[in-house]
Amino acid sequence: MKKFLSTLLSAAMTVSAIACVPCSAAEKITAASDKSGMVIFGDSIATGYTMKGNVAHNYGEICGDYLGCKVSNYAVVGDTTDDMLGRIDKLSAEQKKNISDAEYVVISIGGNDIMQYIAKALVDFALSKTDNNFFNEGYTAADIPKNPTMSTLTKVLNINSILSYANSGIRAQIELSTLFGNIGSNLSFKNKTYEGYIETHIIPNIETAADKIKAVNPDAKIMVQTIYQPIQFEPTYIEKTYGKKSNNATFISLLRSQMETVMGSYSDQINAVDGIDVVDVKTEFTAYEGDLSTDTPGNANYFVDVQTGGLSTMDVHPNQKGHLAIAAAILNKIGKLHVDDGLLTEVYNGISDKDKYPAIAYATYKKVAGEKPTPTTTTTSKTTTTTTTTSTTTKKPTTTTTTSKTTTTTSKPTTTTTTSKTTTTTSKPTTTTTSKTTTTTKKTTTSTTTTKPVTTTTTTQPANIKLGDINNDGFVDSVDASGILAEYARLSSNNAKGKFSETQQKAADVDKNGLIDSVDASRVLAYYAYISNTTDAKSIEEFIKTRKK
């Protein structure tokens, strides 16, 4: 549990890093059309920031090189949608001209809004626990601003005290599981129970930003990126680092599930906005066609360095491979494809583990990079003539007559002559000459070797899922309860559309009343608490029957 919360806080802190000055990409100008150039707004993702320093080439630079155009990058580390709107309202004359001249405006935003919402929820949770002192020495509740960031969280709150509380027992674990479930639902869904922060705050800000940009350049093609989900650890990494059945693994699975819900909701809602084009970075990073689960979490760990073996070095920002994938996704969306011999190809060739490049993302890169022209082929011919001598026998018969004389004595001597005709065959050889021509062709070519990326196998979810175990991992726990709450929130939202399969619906409806609601989630949590403290536990069916009596 301690490692789980540390994972969450570490990931959030890296996304919510201290703001810095805007960084412009390398400029390459062309006069291919009346509108030429790209402008970028956004947060740390667009700047190329990582915990180890900026990547060598951020995706803006790669796009500019490919398109042969000027790129003006106004992204700032730590920016939220509110910050971006403030910057657009204060554009300089030069910035306005660059926007006016641009053919494309690319926006990467929203991640910090989400992380700040999570930070505020955690601070509120700490404030509600009056029996526990979660504040660092010298700080009180009065030191917490109205809209705290993750930086505020780590500065004011005593994280070790919160971690100790998390490990104090099953009740605390269930409490925190419910907290994260509610955070995910409040971000994702708007109904009588949940506020739908993405719908009510983030999306309207992006729509306003698009309108303001259109006011400067009505012809600009505005492209907004989806937000990737970075908590996609390989199962073998989780097992090796935390232990497959540990509380840490359970809560990382819970966090993964909630983040999938949140980022999926953002993707759905941004795709519904008029007047923009959506660049689906989330799908490119996940790079998996089947249902996501604990065993098949997705492939974002290839594009963000989260599997570093230690929480202090984990980074949720895109690495160089991540920036290559984002650039490929943007260029593919633009559609002006050609055979590349520039920065896009150079960055790819510099990757040391090409064999692990997720197949879905690789297909996008390959499409954008294009195929090199077939090299010139020089052919030389060598002719060899072989003479073969074959002996053919022609038969010519020869006749030889042999005379035999036989004397037979009778009463009257008589002499009888018998003549025999014998045919003897003699052979006369005939020589026939056959010519055989063999042509040997020597072909000289120049070839480029491309490493084939790894192909992800889609695993179909088994048809039978036991009651309460909606993710079919063999356990009924807080992850399942959180998933049921998320489905209940989806069903209660404005569009009232759930995402569970038929077998998941049956597993989620633990009280078998035909509904998926908070009661089912509560029963799953109660059962999880029960089996965590019982050596000879009943089945969930027997447990629920007992509770109903």
C-alpha positions as CSV (number, residue, x, y, z in Angstrom):
1,M,0.0,0.0,0.0
2,K,2.9,2.3,0.9
3,K,4.5,1.7,-2.5
4,F,1.1,2.2,-4.2
5,L,0.6,5.7,-2.8
6,S,4.2,6.6,-3.4
7,T,3.7,5.5,-7.0
8,L,0.7,7.8,-7.3
9,L,2.4,10.7,-5.7
10,S,5.6,10.3,-7.7
11,A,3.7,10.1,-11.0
12,A,1.5,13.1,-10.2
13,M,4.5,15.2,-9.1
14,T,6.3,14.6,-12.4
15,V,3.3,15.7,-14.3
16,S,2.8,18.7,-12.1
17,A,6.3,20.0,-12.3
18,I,7.3,23.6,-11.6
19,A,6.5,25.9,-14.6
20,C,9.3,27.1,-16.8
21,V,9.6,29.6,-19.6
22,P,8.3,28.6,-23.1
23,C,10.7,26.7,-25.2
24,S,10.7,27.1,-29.0
25,A,11.4,24.2,-31.3
26,A,14.0,24.4,-34.1
27,E,12.6,26.4,-37.0
28,K,12.6,25.3,-40.6
29,I,10.6,27.5,-43.0
30,T,9.1,26.7,-46.3
31,A,6.7,28.6,-48.6
32,A,4.7,25.5,-49.7
33,S,1.4,27.3,-49.2
34,D,-0.2,30.5,-48.1
35,K,-0.4,29.1,-44.6
36,S,2.7,27.5,-43.4
37,G,3.9,26.6,-39.9
38,M,2.8,25.0,-36.7
39,V,2.0,26.5,-33.3
40,I,2.0,24.4,-30.1
41,F,0.2,25.1,-26.8
42,G,0.3,22.9,-23.8
43,D,2.1,21.5,-20.8
44,S,5.3,19.6,-20.0
45,I,4.4,16.8,-22.5
46,A,4.8,19.3,-25.4
47,T,8.0,20.8,-24.1
48,G,9.9,17.6,-24.1
49,Y,10.4,17.6,-20.4
50,T,11.6,14.6,-18.5
51,M,13.0,14.2,-15.0
52,K,16.4,13.7,-16.5
53,G,16.2,16.7,-18.7
54,N,14.5,17.5,-22.0
55,V,14.5,14.9,-24.7
56,A,16.9,15.5,-27.6
57,H,14.0,16.1,-30.1
58,N,10.5,16.9,-28.9
59,Y,7.6,16.0,-31.2
60,G,7.2,19.6,-32.4
61,E,10.7,19.6,-33.8
62,I,10.2,16.2,-35.5
63,C,6.9,17.5,-37.1
64,G,8.6,20.7,-38.2
65,D,11.4,18.8,-39.8
66,Y,9.1,16.4,-41.6
67,L,6.8,19.1,-42.9
68,G,9.6,21.6,-43.6
69,C,7.9,24.4,-41.6
70,K,8.4,26.8,-38.8
71,V,7.3,25.6,-35.4
72,S,6.5,28.0,-32.5
73,N,6.2,26.1,-29.3
74,Y,4.4,28.0,-26.5
75,A,3.9,25.1,-24.2
76,V,4.9,25.5,-20.5
77,V,5.7,22.9,-17.9
78,G,2.9,22.7,-15.3
79,D,0.2,24.5,-17.3
80,T,-3.4,23.7,-16.8
81,T,-6.3,24.6,-19.2
82,D,-6.8,27.8,-17.1
83,D,-3.1,28.7,-17.5
84,M,-3.3,28.1,-21.3
85,L,-6.3,30.3,-21.6
86,G,-4.5,33.0,-19.7
87,R,-1.5,32.8,-22.1
88,I,-3.8,33.0,-25.1
89,D,-5.4,36.1,-23.7
90,K,-2.0,37.7,-23.4
91,L,-0.5,36.8,-26.8
92,S,2.2,39.2,-28.0
93,A,2.1,40.7,-31.5
94,E,4.7,38.2,-32.6
95,Q,2.8,35.3,-31.2
96,K,-0.4,36.4,-32.9
97,K,1.4,36.7,-36.2
98,N,2.8,33.2,-35.8
99,I,-0.7,31.9,-35.1
100,S,-2.1,33.8,-38.0
101,D,0.5,32.4,-40.4
102,A,0.2,28.8,-39.0
103,E,-1.5,26.0,-40.8
104,Y,-1.7,23.8,-37.7
105,V,-2.2,24.6,-34.0
106,V,-1.5,21.5,-31.8
107,I,-2.7,21.4,-28.1
108,S,-1.5,19.0,-25.4
109,I,-3.4,19.9,-22.2
110,G,-5.5,18.6,-19.4
111,G,-3.1,16.3,-17.6
112,N,-2.3,18.8,-14.9
113,D,-6.0,19.7,-14.4
114,I,-6.6,16.0,-13.6
115,M,-3.6,15.7,-11.3
116,Q,-4.5,18.8,-9.4
117,Y,-8.0,17.5,-8.9
118,I,-6.5,14.4,-7.4
119,A,-4.2,16.4,-5.2
120,K,-7.1,18.5,-3.8
121,A,-9.1,15.3,-3.0
122,L,-6.1,13.8,-1.1
123,V,-5.7,17.1,0.8
124,D,-9.4,17.1,1.7
125,F,-9.1,13.5,2.8
126,A,-6.1,14.4,5.1
127,L,-8.1,17.3,6.6
128,S,-11.0,15.1,7.4
129,K,-8.9,12.7,9.5
130,T,-8.8,14.9,12.6
131,D,-7.5,12.0,14.7
132,N,-4.4,11.8,12.6
133,N,-1.7,14.4,12.2
134,F,-0.9,14.3,8.5
135,F,0.8,17.7,8.3
136,N,4.5,18.4,8.3
137,E,5.9,20.3,11.2
138,G,5.1,24.0,11.0
139,Y,2.2,23.6,8.7
140,T,-1.6,23.6,9.4
141,A,-4.8,23.5,7.4
142,A,-4.5,27.2,6.9
143,D,-1.4,26.8,4.8
144,I,-3.3,24.8,2.1
145,P,-4.5,27.0,-0.8
146,K,-7.9,26.7,-2.4
147,N,-6.5,24.8,-5.4
148,P,-3.5,22.8,-4.2
149,T,-1.1,21.2,-6.6
150,M,0.9,18.0,-6.1
151,S,3.8,20.2,-5.1
152,T,1.6,21.7,-2.3
153,L,0.7,18.2,-1.3
154,T,4.2,17.0,-0.8
155,K,5.3,20.3,0.9
156,V,2.5,20.6,3.4
157,L,1.4,17.0,4.1
158,N,3.5,14.4,5.9
159,I,3.4,11.6,3.4
160,N,5.0,9.1,5.7
161,S,2.1,9.6,8.2
162,I,-0.4,9.0,5.4
163,L,1.4,5.8,4.3
164,S,1.5,4.5,7.8
165,Y,-2.3,5.1,8.0
166,A,-2.7,3.2,4.7
167,N,-0.9,0.2,6.2
168,S,-2.9,0.3,9.5
169,G,-5.4,-2.3,8.4
170,I,-8.0,-3.5,5.9
171,R,-10.5,-0.8,6.9
172,A,-8.0,1.9,5.9
173,Q,-7.3,0.1,2.6
174,I,-11.0,-0.1,1.8
175,E,-11.4,3.6,2.8
176,L,-8.7,4.6,0.4
177,S,-10.0,2.3,-2.4
178,T,-13.4,4.0,-2.1
179,L,-11.7,7.4,-2.1
180,F,-9.9,6.7,-5.4
181,G,-13.1,5.2,-6.9
182,N,-14.9,8.4,-6.0
183,I,-12.1,10.6,-7.4
184,G,-12.2,8.7,-10.7
185,S,-16.0,8.9,-11.0
186,N,-16.1,12.6,-10.0
187,L,-13.6,13.4,-12.8
188,S,-15.3,11.3,-15.4
189,F,-19.1,11.4,-15.0
190,K,-21.6,14.1,-14.4
191,N,-24.9,13.1,-12.7
192,K,-26.6,13.6,-9.3
193,T,-23.8,11.9,-7.5
194,Y,-20.7,12.9,-9.4
195,E,-19.6,16.4,-10.6
196,G,-17.9,15.4,-13.9
197,Y,-14.9,17.7,-13.7
198,I,-13.7,16.9,-17.2
199,E,-17.1,17.8,-18.7
200,T,-17.7,20.9,-16.6
201,H,-14.2,22.4,-16.5
202,I,-11.6,20.9,-18.7
203,I,-13.6,20.5,-21.9
204,P,-15.2,24.0,-21.8
205,N,-11.7,25.5,-21.4
206,I,-10.4,23.7,-24.4
207,E,-13.5,24.8,-26.4
208,T,-12.8,28.4,-25.4
209,A,-9.2,28.1,-26.3
210,A,-10.1,26.8,-29.7
211,D,-12.5,29.7,-30.3
212,K,-9.9,32.2,-29.3
213,I,-7.4,30.7,-31.7
214,K,-10.0,30.6,-34.5
215,A,-10.5,34.4,-33.9
216,V,-6.9,34.9,-34.7
217,N,-6.7,32.4,-37.6
218,P,-10.1,31.1,-38.8
219,D,-8.3,28.7,-41.3
220,A,-6.1,27.1,-38.7
221,K,-6.5,23.3,-38.2
222,I,-6.7,22.9,-34.5
223,M,-5.5,19.5,-33.3
224,V,-6.0,18.4,-29.7
225,Q,-4.2,15.3,-28.2
226,T,-5.8,12.7,-26.0
227,I,-4.0,12.0,-22.7
228,Y,-2.2,8.7,-22.5
229,Q,-2.6,6.5,-19.5
230,P,0.9,5.9,-18.1
231,I,0.1,3.4,-15.3
232,Q,0.6,0.4,-17.6
233,F,3.2,-1.8,-16.0
234,E,4.1,-5.2,-17.4
235,P,2.8,-8.0,-15.1
236,T,6.2,-9.5,-14.8
237,Y,7.6,-6.2,-13.6
238,I,4.8,-5.9,-11.0
239,E,5.4,-9.4,-9.8
240,K,9.2,-9.0,-9.6
241,T,9.0,-5.6,-7.9
242,Y,6.1,-5.9,-5.6
243,G,4.9,-9.5,-5.6
244,K,1.9,-10.7,-7.6
245,K,-0.5,-11.1,-4.6
246,S,0.8,-8.2,-2.5
247,N,-1.3,-5.2,-1.4
248,N,0.9,-3.0,-3.6
249,A,0.0,-5.0,-6.7
250,T,-3.6,-4.8,-5.8
251,F,-3.6,-1.1,-5.4
252,I,-1.5,-0.4,-8.5
253,S,-4.2,-2.4,-10.3
254,L,-6.8,-0.2,-8.7
255,L,-5.0,2.9,-9.8
256,R,-4.6,1.6,-13.3
257,S,-8.3,0.8,-13.5
258,Q,-9.3,4.3,-12.3
259,M,-6.8,6.0,-14.6
260,E,-8.1,4.0,-17.6
261,T,-11.6,5.2,-16.7
262,V,-10.5,8.9,-16.4
263,M,-8.4,9.0,-19.5
264,G,-11.0,7.0,-21.5
265,S,-13.7,9.5,-20.4
266,Y,-11.5,12.4,-21.5
267,S,-10.9,10.8,-24.9
268,D,-14.7,10.2,-25.4
269,Q,-15.5,13.8,-24.5
270,I,-12.8,15.5,-26.5
271,N,-13.9,13.5,-29.5
272,A,-17.3,15.1,-29.2
273,V,-16.0,18.7,-29.4
274,D,-16.8,20.4,-32.7
275,G,-14.2,22.3,-34.8
276,I,-11.1,20.4,-33.7
277,D,-9.2,17.3,-34.9
278,V,-8.3,14.8,-32.3
279,V,-4.9,13.1,-32.2
280,D,-5.3,9.8,-30.4
281,V,-2.1,9.6,-28.4
282,K,-3.7,7.4,-25.8
283,T,-4.4,4.6,-28.3
284,E,-0.9,4.9,-29.8
285,F,0.7,4.5,-26.3
286,T,-1.5,1.8,-25.2
287,A,-1.1,-0.1,-28.5
288,Y,-3.3,-3.0,-27.6
289,E,-6.5,-4.1,-29.4
290,G,-8.0,-6.3,-26.8
291,D,-9.7,-5.6,-23.4
292,L,-7.3,-4.1,-20.9
293,S,-6.8,-5.8,-17.6
294,T,-4.2,-6.5,-14.9
295,D,-2.7,-9.2,-17.2
296,T,-2.9,-7.1,-20.4
297,P,-2.5,-3.5,-19.2
298,G,-1.2,-1.9,-22.4
299,N,2.2,-0.8,-23.6
300,A,2.6,2.7,-22.4
301,N,5.7,1.6,-20.4
302,Y,7.6,1.6,-23.7
303,F,7.0,5.3,-24.2
304,V,7.3,6.5,-20.6
305,D,10.0,5.4,-18.2
306,V,7.9,4.1,-15.4
307,Q,9.5,0.6,-15.1
308,T,12.8,1.9,-13.6
309,G,12.9,-0.4,-10.5
310,G,12.5,2.5,-8.1
311,L,9.8,5.1,-7.3
312,S,12.3,7.9,-7.1
313,T,13.3,7.4,-10.8
314,M,9.9,6.7,-12.2
315,D,8.8,9.2,-14.8
316,V,5.4,9.5,-16.5
317,H,6.6,12.0,-19.1
318,P,7.2,10.7,-22.7
319,N,10.7,9.6,-23.4
320,Q,12.3,10.0,-26.8
321,K,10.3,7.0,-28.2
322,G,7.2,8.6,-26.8
323,H,7.9,11.9,-28.7
324,L,8.5,9.9,-31.9
325,A,5.1,8.2,-31.4
326,I,3.3,11.4,-30.8
327,A,4.9,13.0,-33.8
328,A,3.9,10.1,-36.0
329,A,0.3,10.3,-34.7
330,I,0.2,14.0,-35.5
331,L,1.7,13.7,-39.0
332,N,-0.6,10.8,-39.8
333,K,-3.6,12.9,-38.8
334,I,-2.3,15.8,-41.0
335,G,-2.0,13.4,-43.9
336,K,0.8,15.0,-45.9
337,L,2.8,11.9,-46.0
338,H,6.1,11.3,-47.9
339,V,9.2,9.2,-47.7
340,D,11.2,10.6,-44.9
341,D,15.0,10.9,-44.7
342,G,15.1,13.4,-41.9
343,L,14.6,13.7,-38.1
344,L,11.7,11.2,-37.9
345,T,13.8,8.4,-39.4
346,E,16.9,9.5,-37.5
347,V,15.2,9.3,-34.1
348,Y,13.8,5.9,-34.9
349,N,17.2,4.6,-36.1
350,G,18.6,5.8,-32.7
351,I,16.3,3.5,-30.7
352,S,18.2,0.6,-29.2
353,D,15.2,-1.7,-28.5
354,K,13.3,-1.5,-31.8
355,D,12.4,-5.1,-31.4
356,K,10.1,-4.2,-28.5
357,Y,8.3,-1.3,-30.4
358,P,4.6,-2.0,-30.0
359,A,3.2,-3.2,-33.3
360,I,0.2,-0.8,-33.5
361,A,2.3,2.3,-32.9
362,Y,5.0,0.9,-35.2
363,A,2.5,0.7,-38.0
364,T,1.7,4.4,-37.6
365,Y,5.4,5.2,-37.7
366,K,6.0,3.1,-40.8
367,K,3.1,4.6,-42.6
368,V,4.5,8.1,-41.9
369,A,8.1,7.3,-42.6
370,G,7.2,5.7,-45.9
371,E,9.1,3.2,-48.0
372,K,12.4,4.0,-49.5
373,P,12.6,3.8,-53.4
374,T,13.7,0.5,-54.8
375,P,17.5,0.7,-55.3
376,T,19.0,0.4,-58.9
377,T,19.9,-3.2,-59.8
378,T,22.9,-4.1,-62.0
379,T,22.7,-7.5,-63.7
380,T,25.7,-9.3,-65.3
381,S,25.3,-12.6,-67.2
382,K,27.7,-15.5,-67.5
383,T,27.0,-18.2,-70.1
384,T,28.4,-21.7,-69.8
385,T,28.1,-24.2,-72.6
386,T,28.3,-27.9,-71.7
387,T,28.8,-30.6,-74.3
388,T,27.6,-34.1,-73.4
389,T,28.5,-37.2,-75.5
390,T,25.9,-39.9,-75.4
391,S,26.4,-43.4,-76.9
392,T,23.3,-44.7,-78.7
393,T,23.4,-48.3,-79.9
394,T,21.9,-49.1,-83.3
395,K,21.3,-52.8,-83.8
396,K,22.2,-54.4,-87.2
397,P,21.4,-58.1,-87.5
398,T,23.9,-60.6,-89.0
399,T,23.0,-64.1,-90.2
400,T,25.3,-67.1,-89.7
401,T,24.4,-70.6,-91.0
402,T,25.7,-73.6,-89.0
403,T,25.5,-77.1,-90.6
404,S,25.2,-80.1,-88.4
405,K,25.5,-83.7,-89.7
406,T,23.8,-86.4,-87.8
407,T,24.0,-90.1,-88.7
408,T,21.2,-92.3,-87.8
409,T,21.4,-96.1,-88.4
410,T,18.3,-97.9,-89.6
411,S,17.7,-101.1,-91.4
412,K,18.6,-99.1,-94.5
413,P,21.3,-96.6,-93.9
414,T,20.2,-93.2,-94.7
415,T,22.0,-89.9,-94.4
416,T,20.0,-86.9,-93.1
417,T,21.3,-83.3,-93.2
418,T,19.8,-80.7,-90.8
419,T,20.4,-77.0,-91.4
420,S,20.0,-74.4,-88.4
421,K,19.7,-70.7,-88.9
422,T,21.1,-68.6,-86.0
423,T,20.7,-64.8,-85.8
424,T,23.6,-63.0,-83.9
425,T,23.3,-59.3,-83.1
426,T,26.3,-57.0,-83.2
427,S,26.4,-53.4,-82.0
428,K,27.6,-50.4,-83.9
429,P,28.0,-47.3,-81.7
430,T,26.6,-43.9,-82.8
431,T,27.7,-40.6,-81.2
432,T,25.2,-37.8,-80.6
433,T,26.3,-34.4,-79.4
434,T,23.9,-32.3,-77.3
435,S,24.5,-28.6,-76.3
436,K,23.2,-27.3,-72.9
437,T,23.4,-23.6,-72.0
438,T,23.3,-22.4,-68.4
439,T,22.9,-18.7,-67.6
440,T,24.1,-17.5,-64.2
441,T,22.8,-14.0,-63.2
442,K,24.6,-12.0,-60.5
443,K,22.3,-9.4,-58.9
444,T,23.8,-6.5,-56.9
445,T,21.4,-4.6,-54.6
446,T,21.6,-2.1,-51.7
447,S,19.3,-3.1,-48.9
448,T,18.2,-1.5,-45.6
449,T,17.4,-3.8,-42.7
450,T,14.4,-2.8,-40.6
451,T,13.9,-4.6,-37.3
452,K,10.5,-6.0,-37.0
453,P,8.6,-4.8,-33.9
454,V,7.1,-7.0,-31.4
455,T,3.5,-8.0,-32.1
456,T,1.1,-7.9,-29.2
457,T,-1.3,-10.8,-29.0
458,T,-4.9,-10.1,-28.3
459,T,-6.3,-12.3,-25.5
460,T,-10.0,-12.8,-25.5
461,Q,-11.5,-12.6,-22.0
462,P,-12.8,-15.9,-20.8
463,A,-16.5,-16.4,-20.9
464,N,-16.9,-17.5,-17.3
465,I,-16.1,-14.9,-14.6
466,K,-16.9,-15.7,-11.0
467,L,-19.2,-13.5,-9.0
468,G,-17.6,-10.2,-7.9
469,D,-14.4,-10.8,-9.9
470,I,-15.1,-8.4,-12.8
471,N,-11.5,-8.3,-14.0
472,N,-11.1,-12.1,-13.9
473,D,-7.8,-12.0,-12.0
474,G,-8.9,-14.7,-9.5
475,F,-9.4,-12.3,-6.6
476,V,-12.5,-10.4,-5.3
477,D,-11.0,-7.2,-3.9
478,S,-11.2,-3.4,-3.9
479,V,-10.2,-3.3,-7.6
480,D,-13.4,-5.0,-8.5
481,A,-15.4,-2.8,-6.2
482,S,-13.9,0.3,-7.8
483,G,-14.7,-1.1,-11.3
484,I,-18.3,-1.7,-10.3
485,L,-18.6,1.9,-9.0
486,A,-17.2,3.2,-12.3
487,E,-19.7,1.2,-14.3
488,Y,-22.5,2.4,-12.0
489,A,-21.3,6.0,-12.6
490,R,-21.3,5.4,-16.4
491,L,-24.8,4.0,-16.3
492,S,-26.0,7.0,-14.2
493,S,-24.4,9.6,-16.4
494,N,-26.1,11.6,-19.1
495,N,-25.6,9.1,-21.9
496,A,-26.3,6.1,-19.6
497,K,-24.0,3.8,-21.5
498,G,-22.0,1.1,-19.7
499,K,-18.8,-0.6,-20.9
500,F,-19.1,-4.0,-19.2
501,S,-19.4,-7.1,-21.3
502,E,-22.3,-9.5,-20.6
503,T,-20.1,-11.7,-18.4
504,Q,-18.8,-8.7,-16.5
505,Q,-22.4,-7.5,-15.9
506,K,-23.3,-10.9,-14.4
507,A,-20.2,-10.8,-12.2
508,A,-20.9,-7.2,-11.0
509,D,-24.5,-7.8,-10.1
510,V,-23.5,-9.6,-6.9
511,D,-26.9,-9.3,-5.2
512,K,-28.6,-10.6,-8.5
513,N,-31.3,-8.0,-8.7
514,G,-30.7,-7.0,-12.3
515,L,-28.9,-3.7,-11.4
516,I,-25.3,-2.7,-11.1
517,D,-25.0,0.0,-8.4
518,S,-23.2,1.1,-5.3
519,V,-24.8,-1.7,-3.3
520,D,-22.9,-4.3,-5.4
521,A,-19.7,-2.4,-4.8
522,S,-20.3,-2.2,-1.1
523,R,-20.9,-5.9,-0.9
524,V,-17.7,-6.6,-2.8
525,L,-15.8,-4.4,-0.4
526,A,-17.4,-6.1,2.6
527,Y,-16.5,-9.5,1.2
528,Y,-12.9,-8.3,0.6
529,A,-12.7,-7.2,4.2
530,Y,-14.1,-10.5,5.3
531,I,-11.7,-12.7,3.4
532,S,-8.8,-10.6,4.4
533,N,-9.4,-11.4,8.1
534,T,-10.7,-15.0,7.8
535,T,-8.7,-18.2,7.2
536,D,-11.6,-20.4,6.2
537,A,-13.7,-18.0,4.3
538,K,-17.1,-18.7,2.7
539,S,-17.7,-18.1,-1.0
540,I,-19.1,-14.7,-2.0
541,E,-22.5,-16.3,-2.7
542,E,-22.7,-17.7,0.8
543,F,-21.4,-14.5,2.3
544,I,-24.1,-12.4,0.6
545,K,-26.8,-14.8,1.6
546,T,-25.7,-14.4,5.2
547,R,-25.7,-10.6,4.9
548,K,-29.2,-10.6,3.5
549,K,-30.7,-12.5,6.4
